[in-house]
Amino acid sequence: MSGLTDKTVAIAADRQAESIGELVRKQGGAPLSFPIQGQKVLNEKDAEADVKKLIESHFDYVILTTGIGSKTLEEAAERLGLQKEYIQALRNTKLAVRGSKTLKWLKENELEPDIVSSDGTMNELVEAISSINLEGQRFFLQQYNKEEQELLDRLNGLPIQLYESLPYHYVAPGDETISELRSLITGQKVDAVVFTSKTQVQNLFEENREALKNGFNGKVTAVAVGSITAAELRKNEVVEHIVEPSKPKMGAMIIALTQYFKANA
């Protein structure tokens, strides 16, 4: 008998929901799809203005926080006919990055990072940046998702000049979808919920925080694809136990969940 037999697994992802659902079914489970990522919206003109700023100005460091953000800026440069200049501007400055997808994008463009988050989180990246001599340094920050005030406050508290780039933003998911998932969790009517991004966690916990916390610390198991998503679940001691794979891969995540249920049968 598979570890997910008779288990209902809610999937908060959007883009990967179908493939994750198939993995769940192969392990004997019943997947339910609740895409709460929200819609990514390109800030096209802002991205183009950011590219021009990066090319025309001198920055000591560029902070790249996501592969998709780096690519979005590259695509803006391509629209302007400045792709080579964009890559050269990055080559001429120090790069501080987080995330495997960001590192992959750098490799594709033959760029080398100077500072890398040790655990893939922004918190570790800011810690690493804070440890160097920063007096008067100019930083270009490629933000991701929503503006995160805590992160911005920490960076603005450093003796640096900070330029903020937000090449895309998210529109919140539909109320009906997210409300139904909240209801299943608070009623403990699913066995696990799979999260593949911190955005999904943030969207879920915007309301009914205490009831959701009780659901996860009761019957419902929280599953995170990687350290960043897991860190968001742990933030402010929201979720006590999280299933997380040793490598941030979809297949490894479902295997980790299967093994967890087998061990706790």
N, C-alpha and C positions, 0 to 999 in steps of 0.2 A: 504494500500500500504506500502511495506517495505521501510526502509530508503535507501536501496541499489538498489532499482528498477531503471533501466536505468543507473546505474553507472558501469563504467569499473574500475576494481581494478587490478593493476599490483602487482605481488608478487615477491619480490627479493630473497626470501628464496629458498633453495634447498631441504633439507631433509623434511621439513614440508609443502612444497608447495601444495601437493595434498590435505591434510587435511584442510589447510587454504582455498584453492579454494572451497572445499565442503561447508565450513562455509559461504563463500561469496555467493555461489549459493542459499543456504537456505534462505539468506536474500534478495534474488531477484537480486543480482548483477552478473556481468560477469567477472570472473577472467581471468587474463592473466599471464602465468608463465615466469619469466625471472630470472633463477637461477644465481646470481652473487656472491655467497659466495666464490667460488673457491674451489679447492680440498685440503683437509687436507692431508699432507704427514708426516709420522712418521720418525723422526730422530732416528732410532733404536739404533745405536751404541752410539750416543750422550746421549740418555736417559739412557742406561745401565751404561755409564761412570758417569753420574750425580747421579744415585742411589748409586754406589760404593762410590762416594765422600761424599754423605750425610751420609752413614752408617759409613764410616771409619774416618770421620772428626768430630770435634765438632762445631756445629752451635748454636748460641744463639736464633736465630729466623729462621723459615722457612716461606716464603711468598708464599701462594698458591692462584693463580689468577683464575683458572678455574677447574671445576669438571673433565673435560676431560683431562686436563693436569695432575691432581693428579692421575687419573686412568691410564694414559699413563705411568707415572713413576712406578706405582704399577705393571703394566703388564711387564715392563722392569725388575723389581725386581723378578717377578715370573719366567721369562725366565732364570734369573741367579740363581734361587733357593734361593732367599733372601727376599721373601715377608714378612716373619715375622720380619726379621731384619729391613726392610724398615719401617714398621709400628711402630716398637719399637723406631727407630731413631726419628720418628715424635713425639712419645709419650714423648721422653726425652727432647724435645725442646719446645720453645714457638711457637705457630702458629698464623700467621697473615693472614686472608683470606678475600676474597670478593666473592659475588655471591651465590645465593641459591643452585646451583648445587654443588658448592664446599662444602657448609655446609652439604648438603645431603650426599656427599661422606664421610665427616668426621664422621657423625653420623653412617653410615653403618660400619665404622671401629672403632667405640667407641672412637673417638678422640674428644677432646674439644678445641675450639679456644680460644686464649688469647686476640686477637684483631680482631674485625669484622668491615668492612666498613659499616657505618651507612646507606648509600644509595646504596650500591652495586657497587660503582665506585672505580677505582684505585686511583683517586684523593683524595677521602675521606680516603682511607686506608693509603696513604702516609702521609696525614695530621695527622692521629692518631698515626702513627709510629713516626713522627717527634716530637710529644709532650712528648715522654718518654726519659729517660737517655740512650743515645746510644753510649757513648764514648767507642771505641774499640770493639763494639759488632760485631759478625760475622753473616751475613745474607745469606741464600740460597734463591734465587728468581726463582720461576717457572714462566717463561715468557709465554705469550700466543700470538698467531697470529703472527704478525710481531714484530720485535724489535721496540719499541717506544722510540725514542731518548729523548723526553721531560721527560718521566717517569724515564729513566735511569739517565739522568742528575740530576734530583732531588734526587734520591737515592744515586748517587755517590757524591752529594754535602753534604751528611750527614757524621758524623764522624764514619763510619762503614766500615767493610770489606765486599764486596759484591761478591758472586759467582752467576753467571747467568746460568740458565738452560733453554734451549729452546727445549723441547722434541718433538715438531712437528712444522711444518710451513705450510703456504698455498701457493698454486700455483694459480695465477690470473685466473679469468674466461675467457672464450672465447671472443675475440674481437667483434664478430658478435652479441652475446647476449647482451652484455653491451652497444654496440653502438645503438642497436635498442631501448633499454629502455631509453637511454639518448635522443634519437630522439623523442620518445613519450612524455617525460616530457617537453623538451624544446618547443615542438610544442603544449603542453597542450592538448594532445589527450587522456589522461587518467584522471580519476577523483581522484584517490588516488594511492599511492605506499606504500606497506606494507614492513617494514624492521624488521627482527628478530635478527640482530646482528650488531655490530659496523663495522665489516669487510665489510658487504654489503655496508654500507654508505661510507666507505673509498674507496672501489673499484669504486663506482659510481662517486665520486667527484674527482677522479684522473685527469679527463679532463673535459672541458666545465663547469667549476665551476660557473662562473657568469650566464651563460645561464640556468643552472640547478637551481640556486638560484632564478632566475626570474620565472621559471616555477612553483616552489614550492610556491613562494609568490604571484602567480597569481591564476590559477584555480586548480592546482594539490595539493591535501592534502597529507602531509607526515604522516605516521602512524608508531609508534614505539612500539614494544612489551613490552619494559621495560625501566628503567631509564638510563642504560648504552647506549643503542641504541639511546635514545632520546638525551642524552648529546652529542653524536657524531654529531647528526643533528644540534644541537644548537651551536656547536663549531664554534668560529669565526663568530657568528651571521649569519650562513648560512641560516637557516630556521626559520622564524618568528613564525609560529604556527605549533604545532605538536599534533596529537591525540594520547593519551597514556592511557591505562587502569590503574585502581587503583591497580590491581594485574597483574604481568607479565605472563599472560596466553593467549594462542591463541584465545580461545573462547571469553574471556573478551575483547581482542583487537578488534575483529570484531564487538562485541556488542557496544563498545565505538565508533567505526566508524559509525555504523548504527545510533546511537543516535545523533552523530554530524551532519550527513546529514539531519536527521529529524528536528533538531533544526535550521538548516540553509537553510531549503527548501524555 
